[in-house]
Amino acid sequence: MLKSISILFLAIIMAACSTTPEKKVMIILVDGVPADVLESIDTPILDQIAAQGGYTRAYQGGGKDEYTQTPTISAPGYMNMITGVWGNKHNVWGNSVRNPNYNYWSIFRTVKTVNPEMTTAIFSSWEDNRTKLVGEGKPEAGNFMFDHSFDGFELDTIAFPHTTDRSFMFNIDENVSKGAADYVRTDAPNLSWVYLEFTDDMGHMYGDSPQMIEAVKGMDNQVGRIWAAIQQREREFDEDWMIVITTDHGRSEDTGKGHGGQSERERTTWIVTDQNSLNERFENNPPVVDVAASALRFLNIEAPTEIKEEMDGIPFIGDISIMNAKARVEGNELVVSWDVADKSGSVEIYQSSTNNFAKGEKDEYSLLGKAEVKEGQFKTAFTFPTGTTKLLLKAPHNWTNVWVIVE
């Protein structure tokens, strides 16, 4: 009897002392590496990460020939990733980053707003990622500040003299990746973003070439530094890490030197992650906007309702109900369809004929009706006003949105 009591007491003490591992997310964006190039090169680090989790082809550029279409240019691609919405919302259309719409929050702002105790960091070869895209310190971006930033090295022409062969950018990426790895080992932020540029430089200069191949191999080594630091943290501390590596665009079909259009090669990108709770979304050509939604889910961060309503991305980890929603008008009838991931439950379909959120104001949604998830569609008679109507679909495991446009 005493032995049984002792064992029970020990079990209670051990349960009380055990803690849930702290969640950490590392997002690495490498510039301008098309899927076909990556798949043709030996990248042992990315392969190791994918073997633990997964690799998939993905896409940038929004819906082709649709309201959400976004240029396959770097800054819009970064913004797609960190906000979880397309260009029609975040309003970044080129690398000059004129007038971004900060009403669509970055994931960094969302994390800090929901859980101020969580820490954020950026390691970047382009300072504008922090100052313009995230909008650090700007009132219109919520006065968000990173807990740690390691960037701006492209402006330091003494430490990194600019050369015509762009080799200085490789040296900057080396510095950025080492800085990220060192900081992960010592401070391990809850949410970090690393940006590496040199691969895109080689693409622009040489296109599909040996130089591009060597740049990708160099990038793999740089990711390896950070991955090693993450693995060390997981071994030595009670932490649970998610790493996501992706790119901002593909390259032109002819030479590989350009990008910006909507060709299949320019739109086709990829995602590598260590996560093994991957769902149907990951296996079916996910868009880059899913990265933000997936990171928030991993961190157990529930975005404020008004932010969640606007997010275009769907988590590619964990349970989801619906994806790839479409809407069309046939006469006076609205037809909304979706792909079914989990058949259980029902979908509520809401509409708003305003887009006040884009101006920092509130949209009022009204319920159009509901349908069983397994049916894959919803139909109703509805007279649409001229212009855009926002539809919001609320399913048991995820929300998504789609537009109806009447000219």
Protein Blocks (a to p, Z undefined) as FASTA:
>chain_A
ZZmmmmmmmmmmmmmmpccddddddddddehiafklmmmpccfklmmmmmmmcccdddeh
ijghiaklccdbfklmmmmmmnopafklnopabfnopaiafklccfklmmmmmmmmbccd
dddfbfklmmmmnopoiakloopacfbdcehklmmmklmccdfklmmmmmmmmmmmmmmm
mmmmmnopabdcdddfklmmmmmmnmpafklmmmmmmmmmmmmmmmmmmmmmmmmpccdd
ddddddfbdcdfklopaghiacfklmpgcdddfbfkbcfklmnopafklmmmmmmmmnop
acdfklmmmpmbdcfehjdfbehiacddehjaccdddddfblghcddddddfbffkmnop
acddddfbdcdfklopacddddddehjdddddddfkbccddddddZZ
